[in-house]
Amino acid sequence: MSDKPGIGAELTAVRDLPVLAQQALWQLVEPNIAAIIGDGAEEATRRFCDEHGLTIEQVVPVVRGMRKLLRQAAALDLPVEEVHNDVLSMTQDRDVARRVAACYDRALPALRAEAILASVERFGPVLLDFGLRMDHVPVSRNAAEKMVPIALVSLPYRDGAETKRLTLQVTPALLRKMKLMLDAAVG
């Protein structure tokens, strides 16, 4: 990992936190771990500080060090044990190493998913979710009382820096075909 001395110094700040704050470290790390830190991260960090009698200045080195370390370790796909050993060698503190490794273990699935999404995005738009709502529409304008089911499929996707949504009307026959194809693809 790059910048081990800098990260080690920042991670050492974990031991300066009250024990209850150390035990709740994931609550501080989780909102601050993504590539793009969301709007709620600052509020979650302030709430963490308020709950544990800390200032923002006290937690900034911890957040910065944890963010750097966890993102670098995930990019290298390091096992949890190796992260534990690296942190132990940087901080000389078993409790800090254990707490950081536990956070890494919890962060790893989200960081891997983020890396996969970033990799796939290089090839074009990427589907982010899938929504489905059933509705009924009239068969024709002349027979408004005769209704047929229709699925409204909502497909939010990311295209470069933009997040967009496509909503399509899908007939039941096509929905059944999609289900068969998805079942075959997923297994």
Beta strands, then each sheet from edge to edge (+ up, - down):
strand 1: 126-127
strand 2: 131-138
strand 3: 147-159
strand 4: 162-170
sheet 1: 1+ 3- 2+
sheet 2: 1+ 3- 4+
end
